[in-house]
């Protein structure tokens, strides 16, 4: 039987593992940061009508530049961040934010160029960077998962990267960056600065978006997605806001007709239901804050979160805790720094199951600490960031 290594694939792809969280049939899947609230019956019907409306013309190519969709996305961003002043010319869309990132690296990265990020962060940044032929540089986050502006400046000045990735709120930690850190990087970065805001709609009150920095910064790109807050993960629609010249650059590398007519119709319909969909965001924020408080009361460390997930620890045997929770039908994510686990925020029922499973699993593996479930490892066993 032929194996992958028998094929003439690129040398730099040999030995790699494909990206992906476990896809298991469990009662409580809390590992992929999805919005747990499905579309309402009214939205389902509206999507059906929208798809029916384009079905009769599927023999024709879709709008190559998704003009109407980009106008709708710009209008949403202007509501999300008053004063942003965006038009459809400032917005670009693709099949998920991962394709957006890929197009950015195709246009501004490539062989002989570098991209820099601060890990732990979104694992697809280095993956897409490397498969685009761009060299990846990890400049590391601070011990509290934040990013000191002065240290960020030193990293950028030392490496002079062609692309800098800043993730806010950060995945897997949930940490949001202050605008001062982003501005500091913008002032010294010789190339493009990409602020990944996939979870921006979940940020706590008073946490600003990098969209406010777009005027006067033509090398800034702010990426978003409809997968999380809009509960449209199955639609695969990511987008960005940037200077129109950036969109002109992406047009050079995008595949022709990359967004199907169906995708555009579904996304535009979802945007018209924006107020309804974002109501679930408020519920998830409350649930997030409740689980953060509970985890801390149980003696665990918890990273500050402005997202729809929570990173918590520390566990001497995080794999053991993860496995025993899975035995109880609760699937969370073993990701990020050693000794930490991540849970996506779900419905009240799902979070109740999470709490019960975590207490029982922790007790089984001997992780009980001062608050009941948590416990820090002995000093000297902290993860290396």
N, C-alpha and C positions, 0 to 999 in steps of 0.2 A: 504494500500500500504506500502510495506516495505521501511523503510528509512535507510540511511547509518548507523545511530546510533543503529539500530536494529541488525546490524551484529557484529560478534565478532572481529572487527578490533583492532589493537594495541591502547592502551589507549593514547599514545603520538600522534596519528594521529587524534583523535577526535577533532572536532571543527576547523580543518584546512580548508583552501581554496586552491584549485589547482592553480598553477602558470599559468599565461598567460596574455598577452596583449589583449585588445579588438580586435576581428576579425569582422570588419564591412565592408559592401560594400559601399565604399565612393570613390569619384573621386580622392582624394589625401590622400593616406595612408602613413603617415610620423611618425609612432609610433614604428616600430620594428627594426630599424637600418639596414634594407635590402639595398643592392645595387640596385638602381632603373633601372640600365641598363641591359636588358635581354641578354642572349647569342646571339652571331651573328649567321647568317644563316650557316656560315661555321662551327662554333662550334656545332650547333644543328645537322648538317649532320654528323659530326665526332662522336658525341656522339651516334647517331643512329647506325652508323657502328660498334662502339665499343660494344654496347649492342647486336647487331646482332651477333657479333663475339663470345659472351659468351652464347647466348641464346640456342645454340645447346647442351650445356653441363650443363644446369641448373639442370639436374637430379643428378649431382655430387655436393658435398660440395665445397665451394670456398677455395682458399688458406687461411688456418687457420691463418697464421701469416702475411698475406698481405705483403710479402717480397718486391715485385716489387714496390708496392705503397709506401712503406716506403723509398725505395731508391730514388724514384722520389721526395718525400717530402723533404728528406735530401738535394737533389740537389737544390731544390727551396730555402730552408733556407740558403744554402751556398751563393746563389746569393743575397738574401735579406740582409744577414749580412756577407760580405766578411771576410774570416778568421775564420769562425765558425768551419770549418773542420769536419762537421758532416757526418756520414755514416748511412745507413739504420738501423744499429744496435743501433744507438742513438735515433731513432725515433719510436714512437708508434702511432697507429691510432685507432679511434673508431667512433661510430655513434654520431657525434657532440661532441663539447667540453664538453657538460654536461655529457656524458658517460665517457669521460676522467676523469673529476672531480670525478664522482662516483667511478670509479675504484681506483683512488688515495686514496679516503677515505676508501674504502673497504680494501685496502692493508695497509694503514698507520694510519687509524683512528679506529673507532669502540667503543664498550662499554668500559667505563672507560678511554677513551682518549678524548682529546680536540683539537679543531681547532680554530684559532684566525684570525679575519679579521678586517679591518678598514673601517667602514661604515660612510657615504653612499657609497655602492659599489654594485656589482652584486648580486641581491637578491637570485639567485640560489645557491650561496655559502653556506649561512646558511641553506637553505632548504635541499640541498643534504646532508649537514653535519648532520643535525638532523635526517633525515630518514635513515642514515647509522648507527645511534646509537651513534654518536659522539656529545659531548657537544660543543656548539658554544659560543665563547667569542667575543663580539664587543668591540674593543679598540678605535674606533672612529677616523675619519680623522680630520685634522686641520680645522679651520674656513674657510680657502680658498680652502678646499678640497685637499690640499697637505698632505704631511706626513713628519713631522720633524724627522730626523734620531734619535736624542737623545730621543725623546718621544717614538718612535717605539721601541727602545732598552729597555726602561723601561717597556713597556707593555709586551714584550716577556720575559724579565727577571722575571717579576712579576708572569706571568701565566704559563710559561714553557710549551707552547702548543706542541702537537705532530705534528701539521700541521699549517703552517702560509700561509694565502692567501694575496698576493699583486697583485692588479689589475692595469695594466699600458698598454695603457691608461685606465683610470677608467670608469666604467659604473655605474651610469648615468651621471657623471660629465665631462668625456672626458679628465681628468687630467692625464698627464704622470708623472711617478716617476723618479727622477734622480737616476742614478746607485748607487750613494753614499748611498741612503736610503736602496736600496736592499742589498748592501754589508754590511751595518750596521746590518741588520736583520740576514743575513747569518752568521755573526760572532758569534752571541749569541743564535740563535735558536737551541734548542736541537733536533728538528725533521726535517721534510721536509719543504721546502719553495717553494711554488707554485706561479709563476708569470704568471698571466692570461693576455696574449697578444692577445686577440681576435681581437683587432682593430689595431694591430701594423703597418700594412701596410699603415695606414692613418697618421702616426705620421709625424710631421713637420721635415724639414731638420735639421740635427744636433741632433735629439733625438735618443739616442742609444737603442738597444734592449738588454734585459737581456741575450740573447744568448751568448753575449761576455763574460759572467761570468761563463759559464758552465765548462770550463777547471779548474780542481782542486776543484770543488764544487759538490761532488757526491750527496748531499742532495738537490740540486736545480732542479726544474722542470719548464720548460717554455711551456705553452700551447698556441696553435693557433687554427684557424678554417678556413675552406674554405667557410663559410657562408657569409662572409662580403666582403672582397676585391675581392675574386674570383667569387662573385655573384652566389654562389652555395648553397644557403640556403636550397633548396629542396633536395639536395644530402645528407645532414646530415653527414658531414665528419669533425671531429675534430682530432687534433693530438698534440703530445708533443715531446719535445726534452729533453733528460736527459742522465745521465750515464747509460750504458747498464744494470747495476745492478738494476736500477729502473724498467726497462722493464721486467727483470726477476721476480720482485715482482708482477708486474701487470699481468703477465701470470698466477699467482696463483689464480686470482679472475675473470679474463675475462671469459665471456661465450664462449663456443666452437663455432667456425665459426660465430663470432659476426658481421663480415662485409661481406655483400653479394657480390657475384661475380659482380652483376650489379653496386653496389656502387663503388667497386674498379675500374671497367672499366670506369665509368663516371668520377671519380676523377682523374684517370691517364690521361684521355683525356683532361680534363680541365687544368691540369698542363702544357700540351704541348702547350696550348694557353695562357700561363701565361702572355706574353708580351702584347697581345691584351687585356686581361682582366684587367690588371693593368693600362692600359691607362685610364680606367674609374676612377681609384683611383685618378689620377692627376686632373681630372675634378672635382671630388667630393671635393678634398682638396681646390681647388680654390673657389668652391661654398660655402664650409664651412666658409672659411675666409671672403668671401663677406657678408654672413649672420651675422657673428659675428660683423663685422664692422657696419652693418646696425642696428642691435639690440642695440649696444652701442650708436650709434648716436640718437636713439629713446629714450634714457634715461634709458635703462634697464641694469641690471647687467648680465654679461655673464661669465661663468666659462671658463678658458682656455681649449681649446679642441685640442687634437691630434687624434681624432676619426672621425667617419662619422656622428656625431650627436652633438647637442649643447644644453647645459643646460642654461636656462635663467630665470630671475625673476626680482624683487620680486613682487608677486601679493597678495593683501589682500584677493582676491577671485579667486584663481587659478581655482577652479572648474567651476566658472561662465565663465571665459575666455575659458576654455577647451570646455565647452558645446556649447558656442556660435560659436566657431570655427568649431565644429562638425556640427552645423546647416548649416554652409557654405560649408560643404563637405571636410573639412580639419581635418584629425584625427592625433593629436599629442599625447604625452604620459604624463599623470599626474603621475609622479613617482619621487622618490628621496625626498630631504628635503622639508618640507612645504614651500609654497609660490613660488616654482620653477616649471617650465615645461620643457620638453625636446622635441626637434624636430629632426627627422632624416633628413639628408641632401639628397635632391632629385635632380631632373633635374631642369634646369632653370625655366621651366614652373611651376613645382610643388612649387618651392621656391617663385615664384612671387605670386602664389595663397596663400601661407602661409603668406607672408607679408601683402597682402590685408586683409585677414581674421583676422590676429592678430590686425591690426589697428582698424578694425570695431568692433571686439569683445571686445577689451579693452575699446573702447569708450562707448560701451553699458553698461558695468558693472562699469563704472566710474573709470577705472584704468589709465586714461590719466595723464601723468606726464610731466616733463619739456621738454622731447624730442618728445612727441606726444603720445606714447603708454604706456610707462613705468611709474612706480611710486613705490617708496619704502614704505613699511608700516611704521607707526610711530615707533620711537625708543622704544625698549622694546618688540617689536613683532617679533624679529628675531627668526628663528628656532633654536631649540636645536640640536647641532650636537653631 
